[in-house]
């Protein structure tokens, strides 16, 4: 399953993908980065749609990441 977490306060996204299989039974991939410049240029809604398409995310969660 692929999930995008969007930090609406600090404008950071975190991508988390969990795949079954592998030596330990599951693999987890993570990536995060600032989206502040993109949101300023294109808007939050457009940036979220872009990230969903790039990462093939099934779920988007808006929150404040710690």
N, CA, C, O and CB atoms as a CASP TS submission, in Angstrom:
PFRMAT TS
TARGET T0000
AUTHOR 0000-0000-0000
METHOD Language model
MODEL 1
PARENT N/A
ATOM      1  N   UNK     1       0.845  -1.173   0.000  1.00  0.00           N
ATOM      2  CA  UNK     1       0.000   0.000   0.000  1.00  0.00           C
ATOM      3  C   UNK     1       0.895   1.243   0.000  1.00  0.00           C
ATOM      4  O   UNK     1       1.937   1.261   0.655  1.00  0.00           O
ATOM      5  CB  UNK     1      -0.963  -0.005   1.223  1.00  0.00           C
ATOM      6  N   UNK     2       0.498   2.246  -0.712  1.00  0.00           N
ATOM      7  CA  UNK     2       1.265   3.477  -0.801  1.00  0.00           C
ATOM      8  C   UNK     2       0.451   4.617  -0.213  1.00  0.00           C
ATOM      9  O   UNK     2      -0.703   4.829  -0.587  1.00  0.00           O
ATOM     10  CB  UNK     2       1.661   3.780  -2.263  1.00  0.00           C
ATOM     11  N   UNK     3       1.059   5.345   0.708  1.00  0.00           N
ATOM     12  CA  UNK     3       0.386   6.445   1.391  1.00  0.00           C
ATOM     13  C   UNK     3       1.244   7.695   1.327  1.00  0.00           C
ATOM     14  O   UNK     3       2.461   7.629   1.499  1.00  0.00           O
ATOM     15  CB  UNK     3       0.078   6.078   2.855  1.00  0.00           C
ATOM     16  N   UNK     4       0.612   8.828   1.080  1.00  0.00           N
ATOM     17  CA  UNK     4       1.269  10.126   1.152  1.00  0.00           C
ATOM     18  C   UNK     4       0.789  10.834   2.412  1.00  0.00           C
ATOM     19  O   UNK     4      -0.414  10.947   2.647  1.00  0.00           O
ATOM     20  CB  UNK     4       0.979  10.982  -0.121  1.00  0.00           C
ATOM     21  N   UNK     5       1.710  11.299   3.202  1.00  0.00           N
ATOM     22  CA  UNK     5       1.389  12.126   4.356  1.00  0.00           C
ATOM     23  C   UNK     5       1.787  13.549   4.005  1.00  0.00           C
ATOM     24  O   UNK     5       2.939  13.796   3.648  1.00  0.00           O
ATOM     25  CB  UNK     5       2.118  11.626   5.659  1.00  0.00           C
ATOM     26  N   UNK     6       0.858  14.484   4.101  1.00  0.00           N
ATOM     27  CA  UNK     6       1.114  15.878   3.771  1.00  0.00           C
ATOM     28  C   UNK     6       1.049  16.692   5.051  1.00  0.00           C
ATOM     29  O   UNK     6      -0.004  16.798   5.680  1.00  0.00           O
ATOM     30  CB  UNK     6       0.098  16.408   2.718  1.00  0.00           C
ATOM     31  N   UNK     7       2.183  17.265   5.432  1.00  0.00           N
ATOM     32  CA  UNK     7       2.252  18.130   6.603  1.00  0.00           C
ATOM     33  C   UNK     7       1.778  19.508   6.167  1.00  0.00           C
ATOM     34  O   UNK     7       2.495  20.222   5.466  1.00  0.00           O
ATOM     35  CB  UNK     7       3.708  18.183   7.210  1.00  0.00           C
ATOM     36  N   UNK     8       0.582  19.877   6.577  1.00  0.00           N
ATOM     37  CA  UNK     8      -0.008  21.131   6.133  1.00  0.00           C
ATOM     38  C   UNK     8       0.579  22.345   6.844  1.00  0.00           C
ATOM     39  O   UNK     8       0.415  23.471   6.374  1.00  0.00           O
ATOM     40  CB  UNK     8      -1.494  21.095   6.343  1.00  0.00           C
ATOM     41  N   UNK     9       1.251  22.137   7.951  1.00  0.00           N
ATOM     42  CA  UNK     9       1.855  23.249   8.681  1.00  0.00           C
ATOM     43  C   UNK     9       3.228  23.610   8.097  1.00  0.00           C
ATOM     44  O   UNK     9       3.502  24.782   7.839  1.00  0.00           O
ATOM     45  CB  UNK     9       1.989  22.896  10.175  1.00  0.00           C
ATOM     46  N   UNK    10       4.077  22.619   7.892  1.00  0.00           N
ATOM     47  CA  UNK    10       5.439  22.845   7.418  1.00  0.00           C
ATOM     48  C   UNK    10       5.620  22.577   5.933  1.00  0.00           C
ATOM     49  O   UNK    10       6.724  22.724   5.408  1.00  0.00           O
ATOM     50  CB  UNK    10       6.384  21.990   8.190  1.00  0.00           C
ATOM     51  N   UNK    11       4.540  22.182   5.243  1.00  0.00           N
ATOM     52  CA  UNK    11       4.558  21.874   3.809  1.00  0.00           C
ATOM     53  C   UNK    11       5.667  20.887   3.443  1.00  0.00           C
ATOM     54  O   UNK    11       6.552  21.171   2.637  1.00  0.00           O
ATOM     55  CB  UNK    11       4.729  23.156   3.004  1.00  0.00           C
ATOM     56  N   UNK    12       5.577  19.729   4.066  1.00  0.00           N
ATOM     57  CA  UNK    12       6.481  18.614   3.810  1.00  0.00           C
ATOM     58  C   UNK    12       5.614  17.413   3.454  1.00  0.00           C
ATOM     59  O   UNK    12       4.538  17.227   4.021  1.00  0.00           O
ATOM     60  CB  UNK    12       7.410  18.312   5.052  1.00  0.00           C
ATOM     61  N   UNK    13       6.085  16.601   2.514  1.00  0.00           N
ATOM     62  CA  UNK    13       5.371  15.357   2.240  1.00  0.00           C
ATOM     63  C   UNK    13       6.256  14.188   2.633  1.00  0.00           C
ATOM     64  O   UNK    13       7.483  14.268   2.583  1.00  0.00           O
ATOM     65  CB  UNK    13       4.959  15.261   0.745  1.00  0.00           C
ATOM     66  N   UNK    14       5.613  13.113   3.022  1.00  0.00           N
ATOM     67  CA  UNK    14       6.322  11.865   3.272  1.00  0.00           C
ATOM     68  C   UNK    14       5.574  10.773   2.539  1.00  0.00           C
ATOM     69  O   UNK    14       4.359  10.630   2.671  1.00  0.00           O
ATOM     70  CB  UNK    14       6.437  11.552   4.806  1.00  0.00           C
ATOM     71  N   UNK    15       6.322  10.008   1.767  1.00  0.00           N
ATOM     72  CA  UNK    15       5.784   8.905   0.981  1.00  0.00           C
ATOM     73  C   UNK    15       6.192   7.624   1.685  1.00  0.00           C
ATOM     74  O   UNK    15       7.369   7.432   1.991  1.00  0.00           O
ATOM     75  CB  UNK    15       6.298   8.937  -0.510  1.00  0.00           C
ATOM     76  N   UNK    16       5.231   6.746   1.944  1.00  0.00           N
ATOM     77  CA  UNK    16       5.510   5.470   2.588  1.00  0.00           C
ATOM     78  C   UNK    16       4.846   4.374   1.761  1.00  0.00           C
ATOM     79  O   UNK    16       3.634   4.386   1.546  1.00  0.00           O
ATOM     80  CB  UNK    16       5.002   5.451   4.073  1.00  0.00           C
ATOM     81  N   UNK    17       5.662   3.431   1.303  1.00  0.00           N
ATOM     82  CA  UNK    17       5.146   2.305   0.524  1.00  0.00           C
ATOM     83  C   UNK    17       5.514   1.010   1.219  1.00  0.00           C
ATOM     84  O   UNK    17       6.674   0.794   1.571  1.00  0.00           O
ATOM     85  CB  UNK    17       5.699   2.324  -0.925  1.00  0.00           C
ATOM     86  N   UNK    18       4.541   0.160   1.414  1.00  0.00           N
ATOM     87  CA  UNK    18       4.751  -1.137   2.037  1.00  0.00           C
ATOM     88  C   UNK    18       4.423  -2.215   0.999  1.00  0.00           C
ATOM     89  O   UNK    18       3.353  -2.211   0.391  1.00  0.00           O
ATOM     90  CB  UNK    18       3.872  -1.300   3.333  1.00  0.00           C
ATOM     91  N   UNK    19       5.360  -3.124   0.816  1.00  0.00           N
ATOM     92  CA  UNK    19       5.179  -4.210  -0.146  1.00  0.00           C
ATOM     93  C   UNK    19       5.375  -5.536   0.569  1.00  0.00           C
ATOM     94  O   UNK    19       6.303  -5.689   1.364  1.00  0.00           O
ATOM     95  CB  UNK    19       6.165  -4.076  -1.343  1.00  0.00           C
ATOM     96  N   UNK    20       4.521  -6.473   0.292  1.00  0.00           N
ATOM     97  CA  UNK    20       4.677  -7.822   0.855  1.00  0.00           C
ATOM     98  C   UNK    20       5.785  -8.540   0.128  1.00  0.00           C
ATOM     99  O   UNK    20       6.056  -8.273  -1.043  1.00  0.00           O
ATOM    100  CB  UNK    20       3.359  -8.629   0.762  1.00  0.00           C
ATOM    101  N   UNK    21       6.421  -9.452   0.830  1.00  0.00           N
ATOM    102  CA  UNK    21       7.512 -10.211   0.230  1.00  0.00           C
ATOM    103  C   UNK    21       8.840  -9.787   0.806  1.00  0.00           C
ATOM    104  O   UNK    21       8.888  -9.076   1.811  1.00  0.00           O
ATOM    105  CB  UNK    21       7.520 -10.042  -1.281  1.00  0.00           C
ATOM    106  N   UNK    22       9.912 -10.213   0.184  1.00  0.00           N
ATOM    107  CA  UNK    22      11.232  -9.883   0.703  1.00  0.00           C
ATOM    108  C   UNK    22      11.669 -10.884   1.754  1.00  0.00           C
ATOM    109  O   UNK    22      10.907 -11.785   2.107  1.00  0.00           O
ATOM    110  CB  UNK    22      11.242  -8.479   1.284  1.00  0.00           C
ATOM    111  N   UNK    23      12.861 -10.742   2.248  1.00  0.00           N
ATOM    112  CA  UNK    23      13.402 -11.685   3.225  1.00  0.00           C
ATOM    113  C   UNK    23      12.717 -11.605   4.575  1.00  0.00           C
ATOM    114  O   UNK    23      12.567 -12.621   5.253  1.00  0.00           O
ATOM    115  CB  UNK    23      14.868 -11.450   3.400  1.00  0.00           C
ATOM    116  N   UNK    24      12.302 -10.423   4.973  1.00  0.00           N
ATOM    117  CA  UNK    24      11.691 -10.244   6.294  1.00  0.00           C
ATOM    118  C   UNK    24      10.171 -10.217   6.243  1.00  0.00           C
ATOM    119  O   UNK    24       9.536  -9.917   7.254  1.00  0.00           O
ATOM    120  CB  UNK    24      12.191  -8.970   6.922  1.00  0.00           C
ATOM    121  N   UNK    25       9.583 -10.513   5.131  1.00  0.00           N
ATOM    122  CA  UNK    25       8.130 -10.561   5.027  1.00  0.00           C
ATOM    123  C   UNK    25       7.499  -9.287   4.499  1.00  0.00           C
ATOM    124  O   UNK    25       6.384  -9.322   3.977  1.00  0.00           O
ATOM    125  CB  UNK    25       7.555 -10.868   6.350  1.00  0.00           C
ATOM    126  N   UNK    26       8.189  -8.164   4.623  1.00  0.00           N
ATOM    127  CA  UNK    26       7.651  -6.901   4.118  1.00  0.00           C
ATOM    128  C   UNK    26       8.789  -5.916   3.873  1.00  0.00           C
ATOM    129  O   UNK    26       9.793  -5.910   4.584  1.00  0.00           O
ATOM    130  CB  UNK    26       6.620  -6.305   5.110  1.00  0.00           C
ATOM    131  N   UNK    27       8.611  -5.106   2.873  1.00  0.00           N
ATOM    132  CA  UNK    27       9.577  -4.055   2.575  1.00  0.00           C
ATOM    133  C   UNK    27       8.874  -2.720   2.721  1.00  0.00           C
ATOM    134  O   UNK    27       7.718  -2.574   2.324  1.00  0.00           O
ATOM    135  CB  UNK    27      10.185  -4.219   1.146  1.00  0.00           C
ATOM    136  N   UNK    28       9.571  -1.744   3.291  1.00  0.00           N
ATOM    137  CA  UNK    28       9.012  -0.406   3.447  1.00  0.00           C
ATOM    138  C   UNK    28       9.961   0.590   2.798  1.00  0.00           C
ATOM    139  O   UNK    28      11.157   0.613   3.085  1.00  0.00           O
ATOM    140  CB  UNK    28       8.778  -0.058   4.950  1.00  0.00           C
ATOM    141  N   UNK    29       9.406   1.404   1.925  1.00  0.00           N
ATOM    142  CA  UNK    29      10.183   2.477   1.302  1.00  0.00           C
ATOM    143  C   UNK    29       9.640   3.794   1.834  1.00  0.00           C
ATOM    144  O   UNK    29       8.428   3.965   1.968  1.00  0.00           O
ATOM    145  CB  UNK    29      10.107   2.417  -0.276  1.00  0.00           C
ATOM    146  N   UNK    30      10.549   4.733   2.140  1.00  0.00           N
ATOM    147  CA  UNK    30      10.153   6.042   2.647  1.00  0.00           C
ATOM    148  C   UNK    30      10.918   7.116   1.898  1.00  0.00           C
ATOM    149  O   UNK    30      12.068   6.925   1.504  1.00  0.00           O
ATOM    150  CB  UNK    30      10.402   6.151   4.170  1.00  0.00           C
ATOM    151  N   UNK    31      10.271   8.225   1.715  1.00  0.00           N
ATOM    152  CA  UNK    31      10.914   9.382   1.110  1.00  0.00           C
ATOM    153  C   UNK    31      10.166  10.615   1.610  1.00  0.00           C
ATOM    154  O   UNK    31       8.943  10.590   1.744  1.00  0.00           O
ATOM    155  CB  UNK    31      10.913   9.296  -0.470  1.00  0.00           C
ATOM    156  N   UNK    32      10.899  11.688   1.884  1.00  0.00           N
ATOM    157  CA  UNK    32      10.240  12.924   2.282  1.00  0.00           C
ATOM    158  C   UNK    32      11.005  14.112   1.730  1.00  0.00           C
ATOM    159  O   UNK    32      12.206  14.039   1.470  1.00  0.00           O
ATOM    160  CB  UNK    32      10.126  13.018   3.813  1.00  0.00           C
ATOM    161  N   UNK    33      10.280  15.206   1.557  1.00  0.00           N
ATOM    162  CA  UNK    33      10.886  16.421   1.029  1.00  0.00           C
ATOM    163  C   UNK    33       9.935  17.595   1.260  1.00  0.00           C
ATOM    164  O   UNK    33       8.747  17.412   1.523  1.00  0.00           O
ATOM    165  CB  UNK    33      11.219  16.266  -0.484  1.00  0.00           C
ATOM    166  N   UNK    34      10.478  18.780   1.157  1.00  0.00           N
ATOM    167  CA  UNK    34       9.681  19.994   1.274  1.00  0.00           C
ATOM    168  C   UNK    34       8.917  20.225  -0.027  1.00  0.00           C
ATOM    169  O   UNK    34       9.444  19.997  -1.116  1.00  0.00           O
ATOM    170  CB  UNK    34      10.578  21.214   1.610  1.00  0.00           C
ATOM    171  N   UNK    35       7.685  20.673   0.096  1.00  0.00           N
ATOM    172  CA  UNK    35       6.890  21.024  -1.079  1.00  0.00           C
ATOM    173  C   UNK    35       6.499  22.496  -1.044  1.00  0.00           C
ATOM    174  O   UNK    35       5.613  22.917  -1.787  1.00  0.00           O
ATOM    175  CB  UNK    35       5.633  20.143  -1.164  1.00  0.00           C
ATOM    176  N   UNK    36       7.146  23.281  -0.193  1.00  0.00           N
ATOM    177  CA  UNK    36       6.775  24.685  -0.010  1.00  0.00           C
ATOM    178  C   UNK    36       6.834  25.480  -1.313  1.00  0.00           C
ATOM    179  O   UNK    36       5.904  26.225  -1.620  1.00  0.00           O
ATOM    180  CB  UNK    36       7.683  25.329   1.020  1.00  0.00           C
ATOM    181  N   UNK    37       7.913  25.334  -2.085  1.00  0.00           N
ATOM    182  CA  UNK    37       8.046  26.087  -3.333  1.00  0.00           C
ATOM    183  C   UNK    37       6.993  25.667  -4.357  1.00  0.00           C
ATOM    184  O   UNK    37       6.423  26.516  -5.042  1.00  0.00           O
ATOM    185  CB  UNK    37       9.445  25.897  -3.917  1.00  0.00           C
ATOM    186  N   UNK    38       6.737  24.384  -4.464  1.00  0.00           N
ATOM    187  CA  UNK    38       5.742  23.885  -5.413  1.00  0.00           C
ATOM    188  C   UNK    38       4.337  24.338  -5.044  1.00  0.00           C
ATOM    189  O   UNK    38       3.541  24.699  -5.911  1.00  0.00           O
ATOM    190  CB  UNK    38       5.794  22.366  -5.480  1.00  0.00           C
ATOM    191  N   UNK    39       4.043  24.315  -3.743  1.00  0.00           N
ATOM    192  CA  UNK    39       2.715  24.740  -3.292  1.00  0.00           C
ATOM    193  C   UNK    39       2.529  26.228  -3.567  1.00  0.00           C
ATOM    194  O   UNK    39       1.453  26.657  -3.984  1.00  0.00           O
ATOM    195  CB  UNK    39       2.522  24.439  -1.782  1.00  0.00           C
ATOM    196  N   UNK    40       3.568  27.006  -3.334  1.00  0.00           N
ATOM    197  CA  UNK    40       3.486  28.447  -3.597  1.00  0.00           C
ATOM    198  C   UNK    40       3.258  28.708  -5.086  1.00  0.00           C
ATOM    199  O   UNK    40       2.482  29.593  -5.447  1.00  0.00           O
ATOM    200  CB  UNK    40       4.775  29.161  -3.120  1.00  0.00           C
ATOM    201  N   UNK    41       3.919  27.953  -5.942  1.00  0.00           N
ATOM    202  CA  UNK    41       3.815  28.156  -7.384  1.00  0.00           C
ATOM    203  C   UNK    41       2.529  27.587  -7.984  1.00  0.00           C
ATOM    204  O   UNK    41       1.913  28.227  -8.836  1.00  0.00           O
ATOM    205  CB  UNK    41       5.000  27.535  -8.065  1.00  0.00           C
ATOM    206  N   UNK    42       2.115  26.391  -7.549  1.00  0.00           N
ATOM    207  CA  UNK    42       1.010  25.693  -8.203  1.00  0.00           C
ATOM    208  C   UNK    42      -0.222  25.478  -7.333  1.00  0.00           C
ATOM    209  O   UNK    42      -1.277  25.109  -7.850  1.00  0.00           O
ATOM    210  CB  UNK    42       1.485  24.384  -8.684  1.00  0.00           C
ATOM    211  N   UNK    43      -0.115  25.696  -6.035  1.00  0.00           N
ATOM    212  CA  UNK    43      -1.235  25.463  -5.135  1.00  0.00           C
ATOM    213  C   UNK    43      -1.166  24.071  -4.529  1.00  0.00           C
ATOM    214  O   UNK    43      -0.620  23.146  -5.129  1.00  0.00           O
ATOM    215  CB  UNK    43      -2.556  25.652  -5.869  1.00  0.00           C
ATOM    216  N   UNK    44      -1.723  23.933  -3.340  1.00  0.00           N
ATOM    217  CA  UNK    44      -1.667  22.666  -2.603  1.00  0.00           C
ATOM    218  C   UNK    44      -2.402  21.549  -3.334  1.00  0.00           C
ATOM    219  O   UNK    44      -1.900  20.429  -3.425  1.00  0.00           O
ATOM    220  CB  UNK    44      -2.257  22.842  -1.210  1.00  0.00           C
ATOM    221  N   UNK    45      -3.572  21.846  -3.848  1.00  0.00           N
ATOM    222  CA  UNK    45      -4.373  20.806  -4.512  1.00  0.00           C
ATOM    223  C   UNK    45      -3.644  20.233  -5.735  1.00  0.00           C
ATOM    224  O   UNK    45      -3.612  19.016  -5.922  1.00  0.00           O
ATOM    225  CB  UNK    45      -5.742  21.378  -4.937  1.00  0.00           C
ATOM    226  N   UNK    46      -3.063  21.101  -6.560  1.00  0.00           N
ATOM    227  CA  UNK    46      -2.329  20.630  -7.735  1.00  0.00           C
ATOM    228  C   UNK    46      -1.095  19.830  -7.340  1.00  0.00           C
ATOM    229  O   UNK    46      -0.780  18.823  -7.973  1.00  0.00           O
ATOM    230  CB  UNK    46      -1.924  21.809  -8.613  1.00  0.00           C
ATOM    231  N   UNK    47      -0.394  20.270  -6.300  1.00  0.00           N
ATOM    232  CA  UNK    47       0.806  19.546  -5.850  1.00  0.00           C
ATOM    233  C   UNK    47       0.449  18.174  -5.306  1.00  0.00           C
ATOM    234  O   UNK    47       1.168  17.208  -5.561  1.00  0.00           O
ATOM    235  CB  UNK    47       1.550  20.350  -4.780  1.00  0.00           C
ATOM    236  N   UNK    48      -0.638  18.066  -4.565  1.00  0.00           N
ATOM    237  CA  UNK    48      -1.076  16.769  -4.040  1.00  0.00           C
ATOM    238  C   UNK    48      -1.436  15.834  -5.183  1.00  0.00           C
ATOM    239  O   UNK    48      -1.060  14.662  -5.154  1.00  0.00           O
ATOM    240  CB  UNK    48      -2.281  16.941  -3.091  1.00  0.00           C
ATOM    241  N   UNK    49      -2.148  16.315  -6.178  1.00  0.00           N
ATOM    242  CA  UNK    49      -2.490  15.483  -7.343  1.00  0.00           C
ATOM    243  C   UNK    49      -1.234  15.022  -8.075  1.00  0.00           C
ATOM    244  O   UNK    49      -1.147  13.870  -8.501  1.00  0.00           O
ATOM    245  CB  UNK    49      -3.405  16.259  -8.311  1.00  0.00           C
ATOM    246  N   UNK    50      -0.268  15.916  -8.220  1.00  0.00           N
ATOM    247  CA  UNK    50       0.994  15.558  -8.865  1.00  0.00           C
ATOM    248  C   UNK    50       1.710  14.460  -8.086  1.00  0.00           C
ATOM    249  O   UNK    50       2.170  13.483  -8.676  1.00  0.00           O
ATOM    250  CB  UNK    50       1.898  16.789  -8.994  1.00  0.00           C
ATOM    251  N   UNK    51       1.808  14.610  -6.772  1.00  0.00           N
ATOM    252  CA  UNK    51       2.484  13.605  -5.942  1.00  0.00           C
ATOM    253  C   UNK    51       1.743  12.265  -5.982  1.00  0.00           C
ATOM    254  O   UNK    51       2.373  11.209  -6.023  1.00  0.00           O
ATOM    255  CB  UNK    51       2.597  14.101  -4.486  1.00  0.00           C
ATOM    256  N   UNK    52       0.413  12.308  -5.971  1.00  0.00           N
ATOM    257  CA  UNK    52      -0.369  11.068  -6.068  1.00  0.00           C
ATOM    258  C   UNK    52      -0.040  10.330  -7.358  1.00  0.00           C
ATOM    259  O   UNK    52       0.104   9.107  -7.351  1.00  0.00           O
ATOM    260  CB  UNK    52      -1.881  11.369  -6.001  1.00  0.00           C
ATOM    261  N   UNK    53       0.079  11.055  -8.457  1.00  0.00           N
ATOM    262  CA  UNK    53       0.387  10.433  -9.742  1.00  0.00           C
ATOM    263  C   UNK    53       1.813   9.903  -9.785  1.00  0.00           C
ATOM    264  O   UNK    53       2.044   8.803 -10.286  1.00  0.00           O
ATOM    265  CB  UNK    53       0.171  11.426 -10.870  1.00  0.00           C
ATOM    266  N   UNK    54       2.768  10.661  -9.274  1.00  0.00           N
ATOM    267  CA  UNK    54       4.171  10.247  -9.304  1.00  0.00           C
ATOM    268  C   UNK    54       4.383   8.984  -8.479  1.00  0.00           C
ATOM    269  O   UNK    54       5.040   8.047  -8.933  1.00  0.00           O
ATOM    270  CB  UNK    54       5.076  11.373  -8.786  1.00  0.00           C
ATOM    271  N   UNK    55       3.829   8.955  -7.267  1.00  0.00           N
ATOM    272  CA  UNK    55       4.059   7.834  -6.358  1.00  0.00           C
ATOM    273  C   UNK    55       2.971   6.772  -6.408  1.00  0.00           C
ATOM    274  O   UNK    55       3.039   5.775  -5.689  1.00  0.00           O
ATOM    275  CB  UNK    55       4.182   8.341  -4.963  1.00  0.00           C
ATOM    276  N   UNK    56       1.971   6.981  -7.252  1.00  0.00           N
ATOM    277  CA  UNK    56       0.856   6.031  -7.375  1.00  0.00           C
ATOM    278  C   UNK    56       0.238   5.747  -6.005  1.00  0.00           C
ATOM    279  O   UNK    56      -0.034   4.600  -5.651  1.00  0.00           O
ATOM    280  CB  UNK    56       1.336   4.712  -8.028  1.00  0.00           C
ATOM    281  N   UNK    57       0.024   6.822  -5.251  1.00  0.00           N
ATOM    282  CA  UNK    57      -0.502   6.708  -3.889  1.00  0.00           C
ATOM    283  C   UNK    57      -1.979   6.340  -3.894  1.00  0.00           C
ATOM    284  O   UNK    57      -2.765   6.871  -4.679  1.00  0.00           O
ATOM    285  CB  UNK    57      -0.293   8.014  -3.128  1.00  0.00           C
ATOM    286  N   UNK    58      -2.336   5.435  -3.015  1.00  0.00           N
ATOM    287  CA  UNK    58      -3.723   5.026  -2.856  1.00  0.00           C
ATOM    288  C   UNK    58      -4.437   5.863  -1.818  1.00  0.00           C
ATOM    289  O   UNK    58      -5.665   5.948  -1.818  1.00  0.00           O
ATOM    290  CB  UNK    58      -3.800   3.566  -2.481  1.00  0.00           C
ATOM    291  N   UNK    59      -3.666   6.489  -0.922  1.00  0.00           N
ATOM    292  CA  UNK    59      -4.244   7.218   0.189  1.00  0.00           C
ATOM    293  C   UNK    59      -3.425   8.483   0.455  1.00  0.00           C
ATOM    294  O   UNK    59      -2.198   8.464   0.361  1.00  0.00           O
ATOM    295  CB  UNK    59      -4.311   6.329   1.450  1.00  0.00           C
ATOM    296  N   UNK    60      -4.110   9.579   0.788  1.00  0.00           N
ATOM    297  CA  UNK    60      -3.444  10.819   1.167  1.00  0.00           C
ATOM    298  C   UNK    60      -3.982  11.229   2.528  1.00  0.00           C
ATOM    299  O   UNK    60      -5.192  11.307   2.741  1.00  0.00           O
ATOM    300  CB  UNK    60      -3.669  11.950   0.099  1.00  0.00           C
ATOM    301  N   UNK    61      -3.052  11.489   3.447  1.00  0.00           N
ATOM    302  CA  UNK    61      -3.428  11.888   4.804  1.00  0.00           C
ATOM    303  C   UNK    61      -2.823  13.259   5.080  1.00  0.00           C
ATOM    304  O   UNK    61      -1.612  13.450   4.969  1.00  0.00           O
ATOM    305  CB  UNK    61      -2.949  10.835   5.866  1.00  0.00           C
ATOM    306  N   UNK    62      -3.683  14.212   5.441  1.00  0.00           N
ATOM    307  CA  UNK    62      -3.249  15.549   5.804  1.00  0.00           C
ATOM    308  C   UNK    62      -3.069  15.589   7.316  1.00  0.00           C
ATOM    309  O   UNK    62      -3.985  15.245   8.063  1.00  0.00           O
ATOM    310  CB  UNK    62      -4.270  16.630   5.322  1.00  0.00           C
ATOM    311  N   UNK    63      -1.878  16.012   7.773  1.00  0.00           N
ATOM    312  CA  UNK    63      -1.583  16.000   9.197  1.00  0.00           C
ATOM    313  C   UNK    63      -0.417  16.931   9.490  1.00  0.00           C
ATOM    314  O   UNK    63       0.064  17.627   8.596  1.00  0.00           O
ATOM    315  CB  UNK    63      -1.270  14.573   9.679  1.00  0.00           C
ATOM    316  N   UNK    64       0.037  16.948  10.731  1.00  0.00           N
ATOM    317  CA  UNK    64       1.261  17.627  11.116  1.00  0.00           C
ATOM    318  C   UNK    64       2.267  16.582  11.502  1.00  0.00           C
ATOM    319  O   UNK    64       2.112  15.916  12.526  1.00  0.00           O
ATOM    320  CB  UNK    64       1.025  18.626  12.268  1.00  0.00           C
ATOM    321  N   UNK    65       3.313  16.425  10.689  1.00  0.00           N
ATOM    322  CA  UNK    65       4.353  15.428  10.971  1.00  0.00           C
ATOM    323  C   UNK    65       5.252  15.945  12.084  1.00  0.00           C
ATOM    324  O   UNK    65       5.522  17.143  12.171  1.00  0.00           O
ATOM    325  CB  UNK    65       5.189  15.108   9.694  1.00  0.00           C
ATOM    326  N   UNK    66       5.703  15.055  12.913  1.00  0.00           N
ATOM    327  CA  UNK    66       6.593  15.436  14.022  1.00  0.00           C
ATOM    328  C   UNK    66       8.016  15.165  13.639  1.00  0.00           C
ATOM    329  O   UNK    66       8.926  15.415  14.429  1.00  0.00           O
ATOM    330  CB  UNK    66       6.240  14.681  15.315  1.00  0.00           C
TER
END
